[in-house]
Amino acid sequence: MAHGGNNGSAALNVLQFLGVGQVPITMVLLVLLGGFGIIGWMLNAVVLGITPQYPGIALVFVALVGLAFAAWFTSRTARALGRAVPAFASTATTLARLVGRRGHVTSPEVDEKYGQVKVRDLGGTSIVVFAIVDAGKPHIPRDTEVILVEYDAARKVFVVVPSDL
């Protein structure tokens, strides 16, 4: 029974070697299969350049060497991309953490009841939030830069003021 666990561990080691977990698996598959195809094509061209008749044993050689080299290339590529691409962690932020950020009105205006403001969160992601002005304050027209000064969690809306105030 313990032997079956070793097979799972070996499979995980192979996947880890290929870079699964460092970059998306689709990227690993793309590099692995693309590399295998290109390397196999080049090795087949070499074999056909050496012998006029393609020997059957060459297929096994080309497949094994191509797969080994493609796996090595995929591993190195995944490591390089893993360092270049940010970690797979969310850059999501709570709405309350947007207070104090600047944004631009995207709706026709922001009044006491409704408005929309495009703002960038701390991770740099552009999002649109609902916004209002305090009662009695003038409406804020489209494309005006505003500051999110307060978040009303009960109403799920930000109170905004023009940034030039």
Buried (B, 14 or more C-beta within 10 A) or exposed (E): EEEEEEEEEEEEEEEEEBBBBBBBEEBBEBBBEEBBEBBBEEBBEEBEEEEEEEEEEBEEEBEEEBBEBBBEBBBEBBEEBBEEEEEEEEEEBEBEEBBEBEBBBBBEBBBEEEBBBEBEBEEEEEBEBBBBBEEEBEEBEEEBBBBBBBBEEEEEBBBBBBEEE
